[in-house]
């Protein structure tokens, strides 16, 4: 059971909330015009991730010795296991 004083404080806090305009959600770019900040960060992370994976896969194909392939297979495993879930668009 909530005491009346805490209930009033809660109502006061709810009344004091002010929605700020989302002016900083969009970035201005010389090439793309106005873009959504979160989408730009997300797609940049995806492009870097896939470039790194393509490089590692290319090295796995090019290098024939098992010792040389260990580094790149380890890096692919690291990226897929840890970094792949990170690029997300944050929901508010």
Secondary structure, DSSP 8 states (H G I E B T S, - for coil): ---HHHHHHHHHHHHH------GGGEEEETTTEEEEHHHHHHHHHHHHHHHHHHHHHHHHHH--SHHHHHHHHHHHHHIIIIITTT------
